[in-house]
Amino acid sequence: MDFKAHIKIKDLNVWYERHKTLNNISVEIPEKKITAIIVPSGCGKTTLLKALNRLIELQDNVRIEGNVIVDNEDIYSQKVEITQLRKKMGLLSQKPQVLPMSIYENVAYGPKIHGIKDKKLLAQIVEKYLKEAGLWNEVKNRIHGPASKLSIGQQQRLCLARGLAVEPEIILADEPTSALDPVSAKWIEEKFLELRNKYTVILVTHSLDQAKRIADYVIFLYMGNLIEYGPAAQIFRNPKYIKTKSYLDGRLIEDIKVDRELDLRRTTGNDIFAKAKYAMEELAIGQVLKVIIDHEQTGEELSRSLEHDGHKVLEVIRKSKTDREVFIKKQTATVYEI
């Protein structure tokens, strides 16, 4: 991908007790763009967001492996100051979560925690970010009234102002418009388009229409696996893998039926390509070969080689730091020659 990465996720695995929720996620997220994570329910989206600012550690019996690099620093390093990390990453939840205090105190809360005590400066901060969230004119005459009296749409904008008031670099948004009316939802979308000039925005959404409207890049997760990632226009117009296409078409996502499995781990050099292509010859058109290999670059080269022969790569799954499973559907009777 041709962009400057703000976040680099490398072989991220997460378990809740014995249940593995994220499987070897490796992806780079661009700076000052909107990256939409599209995912069916229960497939790891909230886990991924919480792993990005280490909120996931607040839950019991969680185990995490892998690396998340933000600004060239691994956030899971023992040297990382978690409070500063969470200041860097603002979180906008699905349901607005206003604090049980006044509108003013909701916005001033974060700056106060981070050491700002001057009342005049705090008042300036509150006004600035309520304006940034498009809320100032609606609440300036009741700024010290309870935040709980605001409408749901106003509460979500207040939560946005509260998050922006600590001056984050990254905005994590977990289905931020799903509980809102269409007018409030449209306002949030338009605000994200403005905010990407200053912030990196990571948006989880079940709305494909929303992702199409505002996303620059798209990540598709399914059952804890990263299926596909790329520019939004590319993913929506021409998805590479069958599960992505099924999801975008609104069809049931089914497991790939494998007709033959070929384990090429510990196989080296041209033997990998030769054995895979000979195996393809033995299949009928329409059948699927699953190849297991233990080198990432070789997996990419094998995929390109088989697609060059006219076959269709249906999916590539990262099973570990080294192991890949490549699923190829035979689409031509091309004969492999030495």
C-alpha beads as a LAMMPS data file, in Angstrom:
LAMMPS data file: protein, C-alpha beads

338 atoms
337 bonds

1 atom types
1 bond types

-500.0 500.0 xlo xhi
-500.0 500.0 ylo yhi
-500.0 500.0 zlo zhi

Masses

1 110.0

Atoms # bond

1 1 1 0.000 0.000 0.000
2 1 1 1.254 3.474 -0.861
3 1 1 0.643 5.453 2.334
4 1 1 2.270 6.484 5.596
5 1 1 1.263 3.984 8.271
6 1 1 0.173 5.398 11.611
7 1 1 -0.507 1.997 13.173
8 1 1 1.230 -1.280 12.313
9 1 1 -0.423 -4.421 13.660
10 1 1 1.801 -7.497 13.528
11 1 1 0.627 -11.047 14.258
12 1 1 -1.912 -9.929 16.845
13 1 1 -3.647 -12.791 18.665
14 1 1 -6.223 -12.438 21.440
15 1 1 -7.772 -15.137 23.622
16 1 1 -10.632 -14.905 26.101
17 1 1 -9.773 -17.847 28.334
18 1 1 -9.453 -20.678 25.762
19 1 1 -11.443 -18.985 23.012
20 1 1 -9.286 -17.331 20.367
21 1 1 -10.955 -14.160 19.117
22 1 1 -8.289 -12.663 16.838
23 1 1 -6.023 -14.838 14.688
24 1 1 -2.649 -13.477 13.581
25 1 1 -3.911 -10.082 12.455
26 1 1 -1.272 -8.183 10.483
27 1 1 -2.264 -4.929 8.812
28 1 1 -1.113 -1.324 8.511
29 1 1 -3.521 1.561 9.092
30 1 1 -2.838 4.816 7.223
31 1 1 -2.304 8.171 8.861
32 1 1 -5.018 10.854 8.533
33 1 1 -7.411 8.636 6.612
34 1 1 -10.682 6.921 7.497
35 1 1 -10.224 3.161 7.764
36 1 1 -13.512 1.262 8.052
37 1 1 -13.582 -2.178 9.648
38 1 1 -16.504 -4.061 8.135
39 1 1 -17.385 -7.238 9.938
40 1 1 -20.374 -9.440 10.808
41 1 1 -21.406 -9.446 14.469
42 1 1 -19.262 -11.523 16.790
43 1 1 -16.224 -11.659 14.522
44 1 1 -13.725 -9.647 16.565
45 1 1 -14.275 -5.967 15.766
46 1 1 -14.686 -4.699 19.333
47 1 1 -11.793 -6.856 20.483
48 1 1 -9.584 -5.295 17.830
49 1 1 -10.546 -1.730 18.797
50 1 1 -9.945 -2.401 22.488
51 1 1 -6.608 -3.995 21.682
52 1 1 -5.517 -0.759 20.001
53 1 1 -5.727 1.299 23.202
54 1 1 -5.275 -1.550 25.701
55 1 1 -8.767 -1.277 27.128
56 1 1 -8.941 -5.004 26.501
57 1 1 -6.744 -5.555 29.533
58 1 1 -9.563 -4.379 31.800
59 1 1 -11.315 -7.709 31.160
60 1 1 -10.479 -10.883 33.031
61 1 1 -8.756 -13.933 31.536
62 1 1 -7.511 -12.150 28.413
63 1 1 -4.240 -13.182 26.789
64 1 1 -2.574 -11.123 24.052
65 1 1 0.301 -11.912 21.711
66 1 1 1.798 -9.836 18.924
67 1 1 2.688 -6.217 18.368
68 1 1 0.815 -2.972 17.801
69 1 1 3.205 -0.242 16.685
70 1 1 1.965 3.351 17.034
71 1 1 4.353 6.177 16.153
72 1 1 7.189 3.623 16.013
73 1 1 6.501 2.399 19.569
74 1 1 5.059 -0.987 20.541
75 1 1 2.085 -0.170 22.771
76 1 1 2.465 -3.544 24.513
77 1 1 5.987 -2.716 25.647
78 1 1 6.399 -2.527 29.424
79 1 1 7.799 0.994 28.940
80 1 1 4.513 2.370 27.576
81 1 1 2.551 4.714 29.853
82 1 1 -1.031 3.511 29.390
83 1 1 -2.670 6.801 30.395
84 1 1 -0.739 8.640 27.692
85 1 1 -1.546 5.905 25.183
86 1 1 -5.279 6.247 25.824
87 1 1 -4.963 10.019 25.561
88 1 1 -3.511 9.448 22.102
89 1 1 -6.499 7.307 21.082
90 1 1 -9.980 8.714 21.620
91 1 1 -12.827 6.176 21.730
92 1 1 -16.356 6.939 20.506
93 1 1 -18.673 4.124 21.532
94 1 1 -21.802 2.769 19.889
95 1 1 -24.036 4.110 22.670
96 1 1 -23.193 7.600 23.981
97 1 1 -21.657 7.329 27.448
98 1 1 -21.880 10.765 29.024
99 1 1 -20.434 11.210 32.491
100 1 1 -22.944 11.890 35.330
101 1 1 -22.012 15.553 35.524
102 1 1 -22.580 18.807 33.664
103 1 1 -21.979 19.413 29.964
104 1 1 -19.030 21.633 30.913
105 1 1 -17.485 19.047 33.236
106 1 1 -17.839 16.286 30.620
107 1 1 -15.545 18.176 28.238
108 1 1 -13.222 19.532 30.952
109 1 1 -12.811 16.102 32.562
110 1 1 -9.998 14.844 30.322
111 1 1 -7.897 18.037 30.313
112 1 1 -8.180 18.164 34.122
113 1 1 -6.929 14.579 34.432
114 1 1 -3.951 15.519 32.291
115 1 1 -2.995 18.414 34.516
116 1 1 -4.827 21.528 33.286
117 1 1 -6.169 23.470 36.282
118 1 1 -6.480 27.052 34.990
119 1 1 -10.205 27.850 34.875
120 1 1 -9.913 30.354 32.039
121 1 1 -7.979 27.871 29.888
122 1 1 -10.462 25.105 30.706
123 1 1 -13.350 27.349 29.643
124 1 1 -11.598 28.041 26.342
125 1 1 -11.016 24.323 25.785
126 1 1 -14.645 23.478 26.517
127 1 1 -15.935 26.130 24.124
128 1 1 -13.447 25.166 21.393
129 1 1 -14.342 21.490 21.329
130 1 1 -18.072 21.974 21.757
131 1 1 -17.830 24.151 18.653
132 1 1 -15.710 21.478 16.958
133 1 1 -18.475 18.972 17.708
134 1 1 -21.180 21.329 16.436
135 1 1 -22.813 21.560 19.854
136 1 1 -21.846 24.962 21.271
137 1 1 -24.780 26.993 19.944
138 1 1 -27.235 24.408 21.248
139 1 1 -25.868 24.230 24.806
140 1 1 -23.997 27.484 25.564
141 1 1 -26.873 28.798 27.669
142 1 1 -27.057 25.611 29.763
143 1 1 -23.403 24.654 29.841
144 1 1 -23.572 23.797 33.549
145 1 1 -26.736 21.751 33.198
146 1 1 -26.711 17.922 33.322
147 1 1 -25.380 16.164 30.237
148 1 1 -27.983 13.424 30.721
149 1 1 -30.712 15.852 29.639
150 1 1 -29.308 16.098 26.105
151 1 1 -30.827 14.106 23.250
152 1 1 -29.042 10.936 22.122
153 1 1 -27.600 12.720 19.091
154 1 1 -26.401 15.614 21.253
155 1 1 -24.894 13.171 23.757
156 1 1 -22.887 11.496 21.003
157 1 1 -21.568 14.874 19.862
158 1 1 -20.707 15.674 23.495
159 1 1 -18.760 12.399 23.701
160 1 1 -16.914 13.427 20.544
161 1 1 -16.080 16.827 22.072
162 1 1 -14.883 15.121 25.259
163 1 1 -12.618 12.826 23.242
164 1 1 -11.195 15.646 21.139
165 1 1 -10.529 17.823 24.203
166 1 1 -7.502 15.714 25.186
167 1 1 -6.075 16.260 21.684
168 1 1 -5.717 12.651 20.497
169 1 1 -3.974 11.536 17.325
170 1 1 -6.372 8.689 16.581
171 1 1 -10.160 8.364 16.841
172 1 1 -11.534 4.865 17.422
173 1 1 -15.246 4.795 16.557
174 1 1 -17.263 1.673 17.387
175 1 1 -20.495 1.866 15.353
176 1 1 -20.875 5.510 16.429
177 1 1 -24.049 6.201 14.439
178 1 1 -26.017 2.979 14.976
179 1 1 -28.088 4.447 17.827
180 1 1 -28.660 7.811 16.164
181 1 1 -31.416 9.271 14.029
182 1 1 -30.572 9.825 10.327
183 1 1 -29.868 13.549 10.757
184 1 1 -27.465 13.021 13.671
185 1 1 -25.824 10.093 11.867
186 1 1 -25.266 12.211 8.768
187 1 1 -23.721 14.951 10.898
188 1 1 -21.263 12.476 12.490
189 1 1 -20.271 11.139 9.058
190 1 1 -19.651 14.645 7.721
191 1 1 -17.629 15.506 10.839
192 1 1 -15.423 12.432 10.341
193 1 1 -14.687 13.592 6.802
194 1 1 -13.470 16.888 8.275
195 1 1 -11.565 15.270 11.138
196 1 1 -9.473 13.044 8.888
197 1 1 -7.492 16.150 7.957
198 1 1 -6.180 16.190 11.540
199 1 1 -6.710 12.686 12.885
200 1 1 -6.430 9.039 11.929
201 1 1 -9.979 7.639 12.100
202 1 1 -10.735 3.933 12.584
203 1 1 -14.436 3.246 12.154
204 1 1 -16.237 -0.013 12.880
205 1 1 -19.513 -0.176 10.982
206 1 1 -22.124 -2.732 9.969
207 1 1 -23.403 -0.284 7.362
208 1 1 -21.786 -0.953 4.008
209 1 1 -23.408 2.201 2.659
210 1 1 -21.704 4.233 5.376
211 1 1 -18.327 2.656 4.622
212 1 1 -18.819 3.390 0.919
213 1 1 -19.657 7.022 1.670
214 1 1 -16.730 7.931 3.909
215 1 1 -14.019 5.253 4.062
216 1 1 -10.641 5.646 2.392
217 1 1 -9.530 2.111 3.286
218 1 1 -11.411 -1.020 4.321
219 1 1 -10.544 -3.968 6.544
220 1 1 -12.781 -7.044 6.328
221 1 1 -12.651 -9.371 9.339
222 1 1 -14.456 -12.692 9.561
223 1 1 -14.368 -15.130 12.480
224 1 1 -11.276 -13.455 13.866
225 1 1 -9.338 -13.659 10.603
226 1 1 -8.246 -10.758 8.424
227 1 1 -9.738 -11.720 5.074
228 1 1 -8.979 -8.666 2.963
229 1 1 -7.684 -5.111 3.222
230 1 1 -7.195 -2.289 0.744
231 1 1 -8.463 0.998 -0.699
232 1 1 -12.220 1.268 -0.258
233 1 1 -12.919 1.709 -3.977
234 1 1 -10.938 -1.444 -4.786
235 1 1 -12.604 -3.568 -2.103
236 1 1 -16.142 -2.505 -3.001
237 1 1 -15.742 -2.687 -6.774
238 1 1 -13.532 -5.733 -7.116
239 1 1 -12.995 -7.751 -3.930
240 1 1 -10.208 -10.289 -4.262
241 1 1 -11.533 -13.097 -2.076
242 1 1 -14.782 -15.054 -2.116
243 1 1 -15.779 -14.376 1.513
244 1 1 -15.460 -10.638 1.010
245 1 1 -17.613 -10.814 -2.103
246 1 1 -20.251 -12.895 -0.309
247 1 1 -20.455 -10.379 2.539
248 1 1 -20.660 -7.398 0.207
249 1 1 -23.358 -9.143 -1.849
250 1 1 -25.386 -9.912 1.277
251 1 1 -25.005 -13.664 0.840
252 1 1 -24.319 -16.310 3.484
253 1 1 -20.580 -16.709 4.073
254 1 1 -19.750 -20.388 3.767
255 1 1 -16.585 -22.313 4.522
256 1 1 -14.622 -23.217 1.421
257 1 1 -15.072 -26.845 0.399
258 1 1 -11.596 -28.345 -0.100
259 1 1 -11.122 -31.227 -2.548
260 1 1 -7.432 -31.787 -1.887
261 1 1 -4.956 -30.623 0.745
262 1 1 -1.219 -30.275 0.132
263 1 1 1.162 -29.649 3.053
264 1 1 4.311 -28.007 1.705
265 1 1 5.784 -26.833 4.986
266 1 1 9.518 -27.505 5.074
267 1 1 9.472 -27.684 1.264
268 1 1 11.825 -25.213 -0.344
269 1 1 12.552 -23.443 -3.612
270 1 1 10.977 -24.444 -6.892
271 1 1 9.651 -27.689 -5.376
272 1 1 6.819 -25.664 -3.824
273 1 1 5.658 -24.333 -7.183
274 1 1 6.136 -27.659 -8.971
275 1 1 4.201 -29.707 -6.420
276 1 1 1.372 -27.184 -6.196
277 1 1 0.975 -27.011 -9.961
278 1 1 1.084 -30.782 -10.380
279 1 1 -1.624 -31.045 -7.713
280 1 1 -3.752 -28.574 -9.658
281 1 1 -3.428 -30.744 -12.766
282 1 1 -4.977 -33.677 -10.928
283 1 1 -8.091 -31.724 -9.977
284 1 1 -11.191 -31.256 -12.097
285 1 1 -12.172 -27.732 -13.115
286 1 1 -14.099 -26.165 -10.245
287 1 1 -12.366 -28.149 -7.516
288 1 1 -10.328 -26.499 -4.746
289 1 1 -6.777 -27.140 -3.586
290 1 1 -5.611 -26.091 -0.122
291 1 1 -1.858 -25.521 0.109
292 1 1 -0.131 -25.105 3.467
293 1 1 3.222 -23.329 3.410
294 1 1 5.507 -21.834 6.037
295 1 1 6.832 -18.689 4.410
296 1 1 4.816 -15.507 3.838
297 1 1 6.630 -14.272 0.739
298 1 1 6.449 -17.698 -0.890
299 1 1 2.694 -17.704 -0.263
300 1 1 2.317 -14.416 -2.110
301 1 1 4.475 -15.652 -4.991
302 1 1 2.576 -18.941 -5.211
303 1 1 -0.751 -17.091 -5.311
304 1 1 0.455 -14.864 -8.144
305 1 1 1.876 -17.817 -10.056
306 1 1 -1.321 -19.878 -9.871
307 1 1 -3.468 -16.886 -10.798
308 1 1 -1.159 -16.309 -13.763
309 1 1 -1.961 -19.878 -14.820
310 1 1 -5.650 -18.933 -14.862
311 1 1 -6.750 -20.260 -11.478
312 1 1 -8.592 -18.330 -8.753
313 1 1 -7.137 -17.776 -5.272
314 1 1 -10.191 -17.834 -2.994
315 1 1 -8.525 -16.973 0.307
316 1 1 -5.220 -16.797 2.146
317 1 1 -5.305 -17.383 5.919
318 1 1 -2.474 -16.537 8.311
319 1 1 -2.304 -19.482 10.713
320 1 1 0.823 -18.265 12.528
321 1 1 3.763 -15.916 12.013
322 1 1 5.049 -18.279 9.323
323 1 1 2.270 -20.648 8.243
324 1 1 -0.236 -19.734 5.529
325 1 1 -3.161 -21.643 4.045
326 1 1 -3.814 -20.811 0.394
327 1 1 -7.116 -21.909 -1.177
328 1 1 -7.073 -22.124 -4.991
329 1 1 -9.970 -23.004 -7.287
330 1 1 -9.052 -24.681 -10.570
331 1 1 -10.478 -22.703 -13.478
332 1 1 -8.467 -23.894 -16.448
333 1 1 -7.021 -27.111 -17.828
334 1 1 -3.562 -25.537 -18.294
335 1 1 -0.875 -28.231 -18.136
336 1 1 2.270 -27.557 -16.149
337 1 1 5.475 -28.342 -17.996
338 1 1 9.026 -28.570 -16.634

Bonds

1 1 1 2
2 1 2 3
3 1 3 4
4 1 4 5
5 1 5 6
6 1 6 7
7 1 7 8
8 1 8 9
9 1 9 10
10 1 10 11
11 1 11 12
12 1 12 13
13 1 13 14
14 1 14 15
15 1 15 16
16 1 16 17
17 1 17 18
18 1 18 19
19 1 19 20
20 1 20 21
21 1 21 22
22 1 22 23
23 1 23 24
24 1 24 25
25 1 25 26
26 1 26 27
27 1 27 28
28 1 28 29
29 1 29 30
30 1 30 31
31 1 31 32
32 1 32 33
33 1 33 34
34 1 34 35
35 1 35 36
36 1 36 37
37 1 37 38
38 1 38 39
39 1 39 40
40 1 40 41
41 1 41 42
42 1 42 43
43 1 43 44
44 1 44 45
45 1 45 46
46 1 46 47
47 1 47 48
48 1 48 49
49 1 49 50
50 1 50 51
51 1 51 52
52 1 52 53
53 1 53 54
54 1 54 55
55 1 55 56
56 1 56 57
57 1 57 58
58 1 58 59
59 1 59 60
60 1 60 61
61 1 61 62
62 1 62 63
63 1 63 64
64 1 64 65
65 1 65 66
66 1 66 67
67 1 67 68
68 1 68 69
69 1 69 70
70 1 70 71
71 1 71 72
72 1 72 73
73 1 73 74
74 1 74 75
75 1 75 76
76 1 76 77
77 1 77 78
78 1 78 79
79 1 79 80
80 1 80 81
81 1 81 82
82 1 82 83
83 1 83 84
84 1 84 85
85 1 85 86
86 1 86 87
87 1 87 88
88 1 88 89
89 1 89 90
90 1 90 91
91 1 91 92
92 1 92 93
93 1 93 94
94 1 94 95
95 1 95 96
96 1 96 97
97 1 97 98
98 1 98 99
99 1 99 100
100 1 100 101
101 1 101 102
102 1 102 103
103 1 103 104
104 1 104 105
105 1 105 106
106 1 106 107
107 1 107 108
108 1 108 109
109 1 109 110
110 1 110 111
111 1 111 112
112 1 112 113
113 1 113 114
114 1 114 115
115 1 115 116
116 1 116 117
117 1 117 118
118 1 118 119
119 1 119 120
120 1 120 121
121 1 121 122
122 1 122 123
123 1 123 124
124 1 124 125
125 1 125 126
126 1 126 127
127 1 127 128
128 1 128 129
129 1 129 130
130 1 130 131
131 1 131 132
132 1 132 133
133 1 133 134
134 1 134 135
135 1 135 136
136 1 136 137
137 1 137 138
138 1 138 139
139 1 139 140
140 1 140 141
141 1 141 142
142 1 142 143
143 1 143 144
144 1 144 145
145 1 145 146
146 1 146 147
147 1 147 148
148 1 148 149
149 1 149 150
150 1 150 151
151 1 151 152
152 1 152 153
153 1 153 154
154 1 154 155
155 1 155 156
156 1 156 157
157 1 157 158
158 1 158 159
159 1 159 160
160 1 160 161
161 1 161 162
162 1 162 163
163 1 163 164
164 1 164 165
165 1 165 166
166 1 166 167
167 1 167 168
168 1 168 169
169 1 169 170
170 1 170 171
171 1 171 172
172 1 172 173
173 1 173 174
174 1 174 175
175 1 175 176
176 1 176 177
177 1 177 178
178 1 178 179
179 1 179 180
180 1 180 181
181 1 181 182
182 1 182 183
183 1 183 184
184 1 184 185
185 1 185 186
186 1 186 187
187 1 187 188
188 1 188 189
189 1 189 190
190 1 190 191
191 1 191 192
192 1 192 193
193 1 193 194
194 1 194 195
195 1 195 196
196 1 196 197
197 1 197 198
198 1 198 199
199 1 199 200
200 1 200 201
201 1 201 202
202 1 202 203
203 1 203 204
204 1 204 205
205 1 205 206
206 1 206 207
207 1 207 208
208 1 208 209
209 1 209 210
210 1 210 211
211 1 211 212
212 1 212 213
213 1 213 214
214 1 214 215
215 1 215 216
216 1 216 217
217 1 217 218
218 1 218 219
219 1 219 220
220 1 220 221
221 1 221 222
222 1 222 223
223 1 223 224
224 1 224 225
225 1 225 226
226 1 226 227
227 1 227 228
228 1 228 229
229 1 229 230
230 1 230 231
231 1 231 232
232 1 232 233
233 1 233 234
234 1 234 235
235 1 235 236
236 1 236 237
237 1 237 238
238 1 238 239
239 1 239 240
240 1 240 241
241 1 241 242
242 1 242 243
243 1 243 244
244 1 244 245
245 1 245 246
246 1 246 247
247 1 247 248
248 1 248 249
249 1 249 250
250 1 250 251
251 1 251 252
252 1 252 253
253 1 253 254
254 1 254 255
255 1 255 256
256 1 256 257
257 1 257 258
258 1 258 259
259 1 259 260
260 1 260 261
261 1 261 262
262 1 262 263
263 1 263 264
264 1 264 265
265 1 265 266
266 1 266 267
267 1 267 268
268 1 268 269
269 1 269 270
270 1 270 271
271 1 271 272
272 1 272 273
273 1 273 274
274 1 274 275
275 1 275 276
276 1 276 277
277 1 277 278
278 1 278 279
279 1 279 280
280 1 280 281
281 1 281 282
282 1 282 283
283 1 283 284
284 1 284 285
285 1 285 286
286 1 286 287
287 1 287 288
288 1 288 289
289 1 289 290
290 1 290 291
291 1 291 292
292 1 292 293
293 1 293 294
294 1 294 295
295 1 295 296
296 1 296 297
297 1 297 298
298 1 298 299
299 1 299 300
300 1 300 301
301 1 301 302
302 1 302 303
303 1 303 304
304 1 304 305
305 1 305 306
306 1 306 307
307 1 307 308
308 1 308 309
309 1 309 310
310 1 310 311
311 1 311 312
312 1 312 313
313 1 313 314
314 1 314 315
315 1 315 316
316 1 316 317
317 1 317 318
318 1 318 319
319 1 319 320
320 1 320 321
321 1 321 322
322 1 322 323
323 1 323 324
324 1 324 325
325 1 325 326
326 1 326 327
327 1 327 328
328 1 328 329
329 1 329 330
330 1 330 331
331 1 331 332
332 1 332 333
333 1 333 334
334 1 334 335
335 1 335 336
336 1 336 337
337 1 337 338
